[in-house]
Amino acid sequence: MKSPILISAVFVLAACLVVFAQPAPITPLEQTLIAQSRAVPKAEQTKDGGVLEQLLSDDFRQVGSEGRVHSKREFVDDAKEGNLTDFTLYNFKVLPLDDNAAIVTFDAVIRQPEGDDDFAPRYQHISDVWVKQGDQWRLRFEQATARRPID
């Protein structure tokens, strides 16, 4: 008699673990902002300043991995030079602040041409601040933080 109860309890416990182990479903807002955050380095890689002009707010600022603040113009001009050759983005997290602003954080592996004195650190943590202007989400602020090998 104890065996069927024990087996049932094990199945219930296993079912609970499966349910709780599932990641929360991604919301439409999260999908949109993650896609937008992915589009920025893609535009840098393809040297597409036009796409960046559309994605970035007029008052955009970036704190680069070297710690310097860059304006929208500097960011777009650097992208047109095409130093970003490849990248991998992962571990996205979206934190809505209100209906018109959200923070997206993610990790990145950056690849640039070998021998470039100004190359970016290979591993970075990126924080993006997105604001809604009209019906469009625009990147207003980005900070790239170099990750140390011990992180």
Residue pairs with C-beta under 8 A, 6 or more apart in sequence:
26 34
27 94
29 94
29 96
29 102
30 92
30 94
32 137
33 94
33 102
33 104
33 128
33 130
33 137
34 92
34 94
34 104
34 106
36 55
36 104
36 130
36 137
36 139
37 89
37 92
37 104
37 106
37 126
37 128
37 130
37 139
38 89
39 51
39 55
40 52
40 55
40 56
40 128
40 139
40 142
41 84
41 87
41 89
41 108
42 51
43 49
43 51
43 52
43 55
43 79
44 52
44 78
44 79
44 82
44 84
45 82
45 84
45 85
45 86
45 87
47 79
47 80
47 81
47 82
48 79
49 76
49 77
49 79
49 80
52 75
52 76
52 79
53 76
54 136
55 138
55 139
56 72
56 75
56 76
56 138
56 139
56 140
57 72
57 131
57 133
57 138
57 139
57 140
58 72
59 72
59 140
60 71
60 72
60 75
60 138
60 139
60 140
60 141
60 142
61 69
61 70
61 71
61 72
61 140
61 141
61 142
62 69
62 70
62 75
62 141
62 142
62 143
62 144
63 69
63 70
63 142
63 143
63 144
64 70
64 120
64 144
65 120
65 121
65 124
65 144
65 145
65 146
66 118
66 120
70 78
83 112
83 113
83 116
83 118
83 119
83 120
84 110
84 111
84 112
85 111
85 112
85 113
86 111
87 108
87 109
87 110
87 111
88 108
88 109
89 106
89 107
89 108
89 126
90 106
90 107
90 108
91 106
91 107
92 104
92 105
92 106
93 104
93 105
93 106
94 102
94 103
94 104
95 102
95 103
95 104
95 105
96 102
97 103
99 132
100 131
100 132
101 129
101 130
101 131
101 132
102 129
102 130
103 127
103 128
103 129
103 130
104 127
104 128
104 130
105 125
105 126
105 127
105 128
106 125
106 126
107 123
107 124
107 125
107 126
107 147
108 123
108 124
108 125
108 126
108 144
109 122
109 123
110 120
110 121
110 122
110 123
110 124
111 122
112 119
112 120
113 119
120 144
120 146
121 146
121 147
123 146
123 147
123 149
123 151
124 144
124 145
124 146
124 147
125 144
125 145
125 147
126 142
126 143
126 144
126 145
127 142
127 143
127 145
128 139
128 141
128 142
129 139
129 140
129 141
129 142
130 137
130 138
130 139
130 140
131 137
131 138
131 140
132 138
